[in-house]
């Protein structure tokens, strides 16, 4: 499996689970595991911060969050999805 294929698998997995509750989804990092059996794909995305806006028409604030996906190279399956803290 290529890096590009692993990124597509991680992106599809994320978008199916989060169904539009995010904006600005982007690839942040790619890493191959030490043993070579997995790809680690980090995706970043923005979520709205729930708050009352003082004036109508102001843009809601967002927070950048990250998820790390482990993709098994042999089976092409998502093994895990974890929160990446910055």
N, CA, C and O atoms as a GROMACS GRO file, in nm:
protein
  344
    1UNK      N    1   0.084  -0.117   0.000
    1UNK     CA    2   0.000   0.000   0.000
    1UNK      C    3   0.089   0.123   0.000
    1UNK      O    4   0.187   0.130   0.074
    2UNK      N    5   0.054   0.219  -0.082
    2UNK     CA    6   0.131   0.344  -0.090
    2UNK      C    7   0.085   0.441   0.020
    2UNK      O    8  -0.019   0.422   0.082
    3UNK      N    9   0.165   0.544   0.041
    3UNK     CA   10   0.128   0.649   0.136
    3UNK      C   11  -0.004   0.712   0.094
    3UNK      O   12  -0.092   0.736   0.177
    4UNK      N   13  -0.017   0.740  -0.034
    4UNK     CA   14  -0.139   0.804  -0.084
    4UNK      C   15  -0.262   0.720  -0.054
    4UNK      O   16  -0.365   0.773  -0.013
    5UNK      N   17  -0.253   0.589  -0.074
    5UNK     CA   18  -0.365   0.500  -0.044
    5UNK      C   19  -0.399   0.501   0.105
    5UNK      O   20  -0.516   0.500   0.142
    6UNK      N   21  -0.296   0.503   0.190
    6UNK     CA   22  -0.317   0.506   0.335
    6UNK      C   23  -0.386   0.636   0.377
    6UNK      O   24  -0.474   0.635   0.463
    7UNK      N   25  -0.347   0.747   0.316
    7UNK     CA   26  -0.410   0.876   0.346
    7UNK      C   27  -0.558   0.874   0.305
    7UNK      O   28  -0.642   0.926   0.378
    8UNK      N   29  -0.588   0.817   0.191
    8UNK     CA   30  -0.726   0.807   0.145
    8UNK      C   31  -0.809   0.722   0.241
    8UNK      O   32  -0.922   0.758   0.274
    9UNK      N   33  -0.754   0.611   0.288
    9UNK     CA   34  -0.825   0.524   0.382
    9UNK      C   35  -0.852   0.600   0.512
    9UNK      O   36  -0.964   0.595   0.564
   10UNK      N   37  -0.752   0.669   0.566
   10UNK     CA   38  -0.769   0.745   0.690
   10UNK      C   39  -0.872   0.857   0.672
   10UNK      O   40  -0.957   0.878   0.759
   11UNK      N   41  -0.865   0.927   0.561
   11UNK     CA   42  -0.958   1.037   0.534
   11UNK      C   43  -1.102   0.986   0.522
   11UNK      O   44  -1.194   1.045   0.579
   12UNK      N   45  -1.120   0.877   0.450
   12UNK     CA   46  -1.255   0.819   0.436
   12UNK      C   47  -1.310   0.773   0.570
   12UNK      O   48  -1.427   0.794   0.600
   13UNK      N   49  -1.226   0.711   0.651
   13UNK     CA   50  -1.266   0.664   0.783
   13UNK      C   51  -1.311   0.782   0.868
   13UNK      O   52  -1.416   0.777   0.932
   14UNK      N   53  -1.231   0.888   0.869
   14UNK     CA   54  -1.264   1.007   0.947
   14UNK      C   55  -1.395   1.070   0.902
   14UNK      O   56  -1.482   1.099   0.984
   15UNK      N   57  -1.409   1.092   0.772
   15UNK     CA   58  -1.529   1.160   0.721
   15UNK      C   59  -1.656   1.079   0.745
   15UNK      O   60  -1.762   1.137   0.767
   16UNK      N   61  -1.647   0.947   0.742
   16UNK     CA   62  -1.764   0.864   0.771
   16UNK      C   63  -1.803   0.875   0.918
   16UNK      O   64  -1.922   0.879   0.949
   17UNK      N   65  -1.707   0.879   1.007
   17UNK     CA   66  -1.736   0.886   1.150
   17UNK      C   67  -1.785   1.024   1.195
   17UNK      O   68  -1.875   1.034   1.278
   18UNK      N   69  -1.727   1.129   1.139
   18UNK     CA   70  -1.755   1.264   1.187
   18UNK      C   71  -1.858   1.339   1.104
   18UNK      O   72  -1.900   1.448   1.145
   19UNK      N   73  -1.898   1.288   0.993
   19UNK     CA   74  -2.012   1.335   0.915
   19UNK      C   75  -2.030   1.487   0.914
   19UNK      O   76  -2.137   1.538   0.949
   20UNK      N   77  -1.926   1.560   0.876
   20UNK     CA   78  -1.939   1.704   0.856
   20UNK      C   79  -1.933   1.790   0.980
   20UNK      O   80  -1.962   1.910   0.972
   21UNK      N   81  -1.897   1.736   1.094
   21UNK     CA   82  -1.889   1.815   1.218
   21UNK      C   83  -1.750   1.877   1.235
   21UNK      O   84  -1.699   1.890   1.346
   22UNK      N   85  -1.690   1.915   1.124
   22UNK     CA   86  -1.555   1.969   1.123
   22UNK      C   87  -1.539   2.055   0.998
   22UNK      O   88  -1.623   2.050   0.908
   23UNK      N   89  -1.432   2.133   0.994
   23UNK     CA   90  -1.394   2.207   0.873
   23UNK      C   91  -1.243   2.195   0.857
   23UNK      O   92  -1.172   2.156   0.949
   24UNK      N   93  -1.197   2.228   0.738
   24UNK     CA   94  -1.055   2.240   0.711
   24UNK      C   95  -0.975   2.112   0.739
   24UNK      O   96  -0.868   2.118   0.801
   25UNK      N   97  -1.026   1.998   0.696
   25UNK     CA   98  -0.956   1.871   0.712
   25UNK      C   99  -0.831   1.871   0.625
   25UNK      O  100  -0.837   1.904   0.506
   26UNK      N  101  -0.717   1.834   0.684
   26UNK     CA  102  -0.591   1.836   0.608
   26UNK      C  103  -0.495   1.729   0.660
   26UNK      O  104  -0.497   1.692   0.777
   27UNK      N  105  -0.413   1.680   0.570
   27UNK     CA  106  -0.305   1.588   0.606
   27UNK      C  107  -0.198   1.668   0.679
   27UNK      O  108  -0.155   1.773   0.631
   28UNK      N  109  -0.154   1.618   0.795
   28UNK     CA  110  -0.053   1.688   0.874
   28UNK      C  111   0.080   1.612   0.876
   28UNK      O  112   0.186   1.672   0.858
   29UNK      N  113   0.075   1.480   0.898
   29UNK     CA  114   0.197   1.400   0.910
   29UNK      C  115   0.175   1.259   0.856
   29UNK      O  116   0.063   1.208   0.857
   30UNK      N  117   0.283   1.198   0.809
   30UNK     CA  118   0.283   1.059   0.766
   30UNK      C  119   0.409   0.995   0.819
   30UNK      O  120   0.517   1.053   0.810
   31UNK      N  121   0.395   0.874   0.875
   31UNK     CA  122   0.512   0.803   0.929
   31UNK      C  123   0.490   0.654   0.913
   31UNK      O  124   0.378   0.604   0.930
   32UNK      N  125   0.595   0.583   0.879
   32UNK     CA  126   0.588   0.436   0.872
   32UNK      C  127   0.633   0.380   1.006
   32UNK      O  128   0.726   0.431   1.067
   33UNK      N  129   0.567   0.274   1.052
   33UNK     CA  130   0.601   0.214   1.180
   33UNK      C  131   0.742   0.155   1.175
   33UNK      O  132   0.796   0.130   1.068
   34UNK      N  133   0.800   0.134   1.293
   34UNK     CA  134   0.937   0.080   1.301
   34UNK      C  135   0.948  -0.055   1.232
   34UNK      O  136   1.047  -0.080   1.163
   35UNK      N  137   0.849  -0.141   1.250
   35UNK     CA  138   0.852  -0.273   1.188
   35UNK      C  139   0.812  -0.271   1.041
   35UNK      O  140   0.830  -0.371   0.971
   36UNK      N  141   0.758  -0.159   0.995
   36UNK     CA  142   0.721  -0.146   0.854
   36UNK      C  143   0.584  -0.202   0.819
   36UNK      O  144   0.548  -0.205   0.702
   37UNK      N  145   0.508  -0.246   0.920
   37UNK     CA  146   0.378  -0.307   0.891
   37UNK      C  147   0.260  -0.211   0.892
   37UNK      O  148   0.149  -0.250   0.857
   38UNK      N  149   0.285  -0.086   0.930
   38UNK     CA  150   0.175   0.011   0.940
   38UNK      C  151   0.220   0.148   0.895
   38UNK      O  152   0.338   0.182   0.898
   39UNK      N  153   0.121   0.228   0.852
   39UNK     CA  154   0.140   0.370   0.830
   39UNK      C  155   0.068   0.443   0.943
   39UNK      O  156  -0.040   0.403   0.985
   40UNK      N  157   0.130   0.550   0.993
   40UNK     CA  158   0.066   0.639   1.088
   40UNK      C  159   0.034   0.768   1.013
   40UNK      O  160   0.124   0.838   0.965
   41UNK      N  161  -0.094   0.798   1.002
   41UNK     CA  162  -0.142   0.915   0.929
   41UNK      C  163  -0.204   1.011   1.029
   41UNK      O  164  -0.296   0.973   1.102
   42UNK      N  165  -0.156   1.135   1.033
   42UNK     CA  166  -0.213   1.237   1.120
   42UNK      C  167  -0.294   1.334   1.036
   42UNK      O  168  -0.242   1.396   0.943
   43UNK      N  169  -0.423   1.347   1.071
   43UNK     CA  170  -0.511   1.442   1.005
   43UNK      C  171  -0.545   1.553   1.104
   43UNK      O  172  -0.570   1.527   1.222
   44UNK      N  173  -0.545   1.676   1.057
   44UNK     CA  174  -0.585   1.790   1.138
   44UNK      C  175  -0.717   1.845   1.087
   44UNK      O  176  -0.748   1.836   0.968
   45UNK      N  177  -0.796   1.901   1.180
   45UNK     CA  178  -0.926   1.955   1.142
   45UNK      C  179  -0.966   2.061   1.245
   45UNK      O  180  -0.914   2.064   1.356
   46UNK      N  181  -1.059   2.146   1.206
   46UNK     CA  182  -1.109   2.251   1.294
   46UNK      C  183  -1.249   2.216   1.341
   46UNK      O  184  -1.330   2.162   1.266
   47UNK      N  185  -1.277   2.248   1.468
   47UNK     CA  186  -1.412   2.233   1.522
   47UNK      C  187  -1.452   2.367   1.584
   47UNK      O  188  -1.369   2.439   1.637
   48UNK      N  189  -1.580   2.397   1.576
   48UNK     CA  190  -1.631   2.522   1.634
   48UNK      C  191  -1.628   2.511   1.786
   48UNK      O  192  -1.660   2.407   1.844
   49UNK      N  193  -1.588   2.620   1.849
   49UNK     CA  194  -1.594   2.629   1.994
   49UNK      C  195  -1.730   2.683   2.031
   49UNK      O  196  -1.771   2.790   1.985
   50UNK      N  197  -1.801   2.609   2.115
   50UNK     CA  198  -1.935   2.651   2.156
   50UNK      C  199  -1.925   2.773   2.247
   50UNK      O  200  -1.871   2.764   2.357
   51UNK      N  201  -1.976   2.882   2.202
   51UNK     CA  202  -1.977   3.004   2.282
   51UNK      C  203  -2.086   3.097   2.229
   51UNK      O  204  -2.131   3.083   2.115
   52UNK      N  205  -2.126   3.190   2.312
   52UNK     CA  206  -2.222   3.290   2.270
   52UNK      C  207  -2.146   3.407   2.209
   52UNK      O  208  -2.059   3.466   2.274
   53UNK      N  209  -2.178   3.440   2.085
   53UNK     CA  210  -2.110   3.550   2.018
   53UNK      C  211  -2.172   3.683   2.060
   53UNK      O  212  -2.294   3.696   2.065
   54UNK      N  213  -2.088   3.783   2.090
   54UNK     CA  214  -2.141   3.910   2.139
   54UNK      C  215  -2.219   3.989   2.034
   54UNK      O  216  -2.311   4.064   2.069
   55UNK      N  217  -2.184   3.973   1.907
   55UNK     CA  218  -2.252   4.047   1.801
   55UNK      C  219  -2.291   3.953   1.688
   55UNK      O  220  -2.214   3.864   1.651
   56UNK      N  221  -2.410   3.970   1.632
   56UNK     CA  222  -2.448   3.888   1.518
   56UNK      C  223  -2.352   3.910   1.402
   56UNK      O  224  -2.304   4.021   1.381
   57UNK      N  225  -2.326   3.806   1.327
   57UNK     CA  226  -2.241   3.817   1.210
   57UNK      C  227  -2.094   3.788   1.237
   57UNK      O  228  -2.016   3.777   1.142
   58UNK      N  229  -2.054   3.776   1.364
   58UNK     CA  230  -1.916   3.742   1.394
   58UNK      C  231  -1.891   3.595   1.360
   58UNK      O  232  -1.980   3.511   1.374
   59UNK      N  233  -1.774   3.566   1.316
   59UNK     CA  234  -1.738   3.428   1.283
   59UNK      C  235  -1.706   3.352   1.411
   59UNK      O  236  -1.628   3.399   1.493
   60UNK      N  237  -1.767   3.234   1.429
   60UNK     CA  238  -1.737   3.155   1.549
   60UNK      C  239  -1.589   3.114   1.553
   60UNK      O  240  -1.528   3.092   1.449
   61UNK      N  241  -1.535   3.106   1.672
   61UNK     CA  242  -1.396   3.062   1.687
   61UNK      C  243  -1.388   2.911   1.664
   61UNK      O  244  -1.484   2.837   1.687
   62UNK      N  245  -1.271   2.869   1.617
   62UNK     CA  246  -1.248   2.727   1.597
   62UNK      C  247  -1.123   2.685   1.673
   62UNK      O  248  -1.039   2.766   1.710
   63UNK      N  249  -1.115   2.555   1.694
   63UNK     CA  250  -0.998   2.496   1.760
   63UNK      C  251  -0.944   2.388   1.668
   63UNK      O  252  -1.020   2.309   1.612
   64UNK      N  253  -0.811   2.383   1.652
   64UNK     CA  254  -0.748   2.282   1.568
   64UNK      C  255  -0.728   2.156   1.651
   64UNK      O  256  -0.675   2.160   1.762
   65UNK      N  257  -0.772   2.044   1.595
   65UNK     CA  258  -0.755   1.914   1.661
   65UNK      C  259  -0.689   1.818   1.564
   65UNK      O  260  -0.686   1.842   1.443
   66UNK      N  261  -0.636   1.709   1.619
   66UNK     CA  262  -0.560   1.614   1.538
   66UNK      C  263  -0.598   1.471   1.577
   66UNK      O  264  -0.624   1.441   1.693
   67UNK      N  265  -0.600   1.384   1.476
   67UNK     CA  266  -0.621   1.240   1.497
   67UNK      C  267  -0.508   1.165   1.427
   67UNK      O  268  -0.467   1.200   1.316
   68UNK      N  269  -0.459   1.061   1.494
   68UNK     CA  270  -0.358   0.973   1.435
   68UNK      C  271  -0.425   0.841   1.402
   68UNK      O  272  -0.488   0.779   1.487
   69UNK      N  273  -0.410   0.798   1.279
   69UNK     CA  274  -0.465   0.672   1.232
   69UNK      C  275  -0.352   0.575   1.206
   69UNK      O  276  -0.253   0.609   1.141
   70UNK      N  277  -0.366   0.453   1.257
   70UNK     CA  278  -0.272   0.347   1.222
   70UNK      C  279  -0.340   0.260   1.118
   70UNK      O  280  -0.446   0.203   1.143
   71UNK      N  281  -0.278   0.250   1.001
   71UNK     CA  282  -0.331   0.172   0.890
   71UNK      C  283  -0.240   0.052   0.868
   71UNK      O  284  -0.121   0.068   0.842
   72UNK      N  285  -0.295  -0.069   0.878
   72UNK     CA  286  -0.218  -0.190   0.853
   72UNK      C  287  -0.190  -0.202   0.704
   72UNK      O  288  -0.283  -0.201   0.623
   73UNK      N  289  -0.064  -0.213   0.667
   73UNK     CA  290  -0.026  -0.215   0.525
   73UNK      C  291  -0.076  -0.342   0.456
   73UNK      O  292  -0.116  -0.337   0.340
   74UNK      N  293  -0.074  -0.456   0.525
   74UNK     CA  294  -0.116  -0.582   0.464
   74UNK      C  295  -0.266  -0.592   0.443
   74UNK      O  296  -0.311  -0.637   0.337
   75UNK      N  297  -0.343  -0.551   0.544
   75UNK     CA  298  -0.489  -0.565   0.535
   75UNK      C  299  -0.558  -0.439   0.485
   75UNK      O  300  -0.675  -0.443   0.448
   76UNK      N  301  -0.486  -0.326   0.485
   76UNK     CA  302  -0.539  -0.196   0.446
   76UNK      C  303  -0.657  -0.153   0.534
   76UNK      O  304  -0.747  -0.083   0.488
   77UNK      N  305  -0.655  -0.196   0.660
   77UNK     CA  306  -0.760  -0.160   0.755
   77UNK      C  307  -0.708  -0.061   0.858
   77UNK      O  308  -0.588  -0.058   0.889
   78UNK      N  309  -0.799   0.020   0.910
   78UNK     CA  310  -0.765   0.110   1.020
   78UNK      C  311  -0.756   0.025   1.145
   78UNK      O  312  -0.853  -0.039   1.185
   79UNK      N  313  -0.638   0.026   1.208
   79UNK     CA  314  -0.615  -0.050   1.330
   79UNK      C  315  -0.654   0.033   1.451
   79UNK      O  316  -0.711  -0.018   1.548
   80UNK      N  317  -0.623   0.163   1.445
   80UNK     CA  318  -0.658   0.250   1.557
   80UNK      C  319  -0.673   0.394   1.510
   80UNK      O  320  -0.619   0.434   1.406
   81UNK      N  321  -0.747   0.471   1.590
   81UNK     CA  322  -0.761   0.614   1.570
   81UNK      C  323  -0.745   0.675   1.709
   81UNK      O  324  -0.822   0.645   1.800
   82UNK      N  325  -0.644   0.762   1.724
   82UNK     CA  326  -0.614   0.821   1.854
   82UNK      C  327  -0.610   0.973   1.845
   82UNK      O  328  -0.585   1.030   1.739
   83UNK      N  329  -0.634   1.036   1.957
   83UNK     CA  330  -0.622   1.182   1.967
   83UNK      C  331  -0.474   1.216   1.978
   83UNK      O  332  -0.401   1.157   2.058
   84UNK      N  333  -0.429   1.311   1.899
   84UNK     CA  334  -0.292   1.360   1.909
   84UNK      C  335  -0.298   1.495   1.982
   84UNK      O  336  -0.358   1.591   1.934
   85UNK      N  337  -0.233   1.498   2.098
   85UNK     CA  338  -0.230   1.622   2.175
   85UNK      C  339  -0.109   1.704   2.135
   85UNK      O  340   0.000   1.651   2.112
   86UNK      N  341  -0.130   1.834   2.126
   86UNK     CA  342  -0.022   1.923   2.084
   86UNK      C  343   0.029   1.998   2.204
   86UNK      O  344   0.121   2.080   2.191
   0.00000   0.00000   0.00000
